[in-house]
Amino acid sequence: MDEQVQDVLAAERETTAERLAALERDLEGIVESGRLVATDDEHDPEGATIAFERSQTGAFIEDARKHLADLDSALERIATGEYGICEKCAQPIAAERLMVRPTAKTCINCAV
């Protein structure tokens, strides 16, 4: 089972890393387009759109980085034999929970 989970986590890590790279390129493009145009975010109607896009993309980047860290942590727990064990109560995490949330560090009882 650990090998199957590891394959799923590795594939999701690759997908997330690709998404992160694309988002970082998007952010660079947004920043660059803002430099090319003399905008005053406070008074220019288009300025608010650029600021919003920059903020939204930044939030997506932050989420992708956190997800990558969670995936790396899960892969490390597999390598050390700690995967599927709740980090709070040391009891097994239900297989159903791990199928839905393969990066889960806690059992459902400790998660609430």
Secondary structure, 3 states (H helix, E strand, C coil): CHHHHHHHHHHHHHHHHHHHHHHHHHHHHHHHHHHHCCCCCCCCHHHHHHHHHHHHHHHHHHHHHHHHHHHHHHHHHHHHCCCCECCCCCCECCHHHHHHCCCCCCCHHHHC
